[in-house]
Amino acid sequence: MTGLAAGTVGLVMLLLAFEPANIALAGAAVAVLGALIGRADIGREPSLPQLPGGGRSGGQRHEIAQLSWSIIDRDGRVTEQGMRELRAVAAGCLRTAGIHPDDDDAVAAALGARGLRTLRAFEPPTSRAFDDCLTSLETLQGDRP
C-alpha cells in the first residue's frame, strides 16, 4: 500500500513536470510516512501487560502490582493510598515484633527516628523516606512469637 502511494505521488509529480530530484524526494517522504503510519497503533489505548493469575501461588500478585503503580505521585512524593498501605503493613510488622504501633518511643527504637517521622507524617514523604521505612520494617527485630 505504501509503495502504491509513493508511486502515485511520483507519477502525478512527473505529469506536472517536477524536477526528478523533487519527485524522488517526495516519493521517499511518502514511503517513510507510510511506513511510520503502518507501524503506529493509532486509536488504540496503551495497556500494561496482565499478570498471570489464578492457579499460581501468591494470589495477591495483582493487588501488589496495582499498588506499586499507585505509590508515588508525579511530584515524587508518596500518595495517600501508599501511606495508608505503609501504615497498615507497619502496624502488622510492629505487632508481630511485640511492639504496640501507637507507642512512639518503642516505634522510634525499632525503626529509628526517621521511620517514626515517616509513619506519623502529615505531609506526603519522599519516596526515599518511604523506602527507608520499608527497609527498617523488613529488618525489624523483636520478640516474635
N, C-alpha and C positions, 0 to 999 in steps of 0.2 A: 504494500500500500504506500509506503514511504517512497519507494522507487518510482511509482506511478506519479505521485505528486511532484517529485523533483523533475521528472521528465516532462510533465505538463507545463511546469513553470519555465523550464528551459525552452520548450517549443514555442510557447507564447512570446517569450522574450526574443527568440530568433525571428519570429514573424514580425515583431515590432522593430526589428533592426537594431537590437542592442549589440554592444561590443562583445566579443567572445569571452573576454575576461570577466565581464559583469554577469554573463549568462552562467559561467562556471561557478562564480561566487554565489549567485542566487541559488543554483542547484545544490551546492554544498550546504548552504544555510538551511534550505528546506529539508535536506536529508538529516542534518543534525537535529533540527527541531522535531522532525517526525520520530527520530529515534528516542529523543527525550520524552516526548508525549506518549509514545508507545510503552515506555517503561514506567511511567508515573501511574500511581494509583489514584487518579483523580476522582473525587467524590466519595472515597472510602474513608471511614473513620479509622484511625490507627487504634490497635488494641494490644494489650500486653498478652504474652503467652499465658495460657491457663496451666495451672499446676495440676499434675495428675492427682486424682483423689481416690476416694472410695476404699479399695481393698488394702492400701498400703498402711503401714503403721504410722502413727503420728497424725491423727485425724485433724489436728489443729493447724495444719500447714497453710491452708487458705487464709485463715484469720491472721496468722503471723505475717504472711506476705502482704495482706492489705494493711496491717498495722505498720509494717516497715515503710510503706509508701506514704503514710499519713503522719509520721512523727515530726518531721522538720518542715517548717513553712518556708516561704520564699525569702524571708529575711535571715534564714539560718538559725532561727530560734525554734525551740520545741513547741509543738502545738498543744492546745488544751487537752485534746484526746491523748496525746503522747504522755502528758503529765499525769492524767488520770490513771493510765495503764502503769506508769512507773510507780506511782504511789500504791497501787493495788499489789503489784509484784513485790515492792519493798515491804509492805505490811506482812505479806506471807512469808518472805525470807526472814524478816526480823522475828516473827513469832516462832518460826521453826528453830531459830537460834536461841530462843528463850528470852527475847527482848521485846518489851511492850512498845509498839510503834509510836505511842504518844509520849514516851519518856525521852525528852530531848537530850538529856545527859547521856543516857545509855546508847541512843542512836548515834550521837556525836562520837562516843567512844568506839563504837563498832564501825561506823562508816567514815569518820573524820568530819571535821567542821564543814568542809565543802559539800560533802554528801548530805549533811543535815540541811545546809542552806538550799541545796538543790531541791530536796524534798519539800521544804517549807516555803519555797519561793512564791511570791505573789505575781511577779513579772515572769514571762517565759524565759527560762535559762538558755544558754547556748548549747549547741549540740555537743561541744567538748565537755561541759559540766554534766550533761545527761550521760554521756559515755563513761565519764569518770565515776559517776554514781552507780551505774550498772556494773562496772568493774569491781567497785567496792562490795556490791551485793554478791557478786559471784565468788569473791574470796572471803566472804563473811565467815568468821569462825565463832562458835558459841557452843552452848550446851544443847547439842542436837539429841533428840530423843531416840 
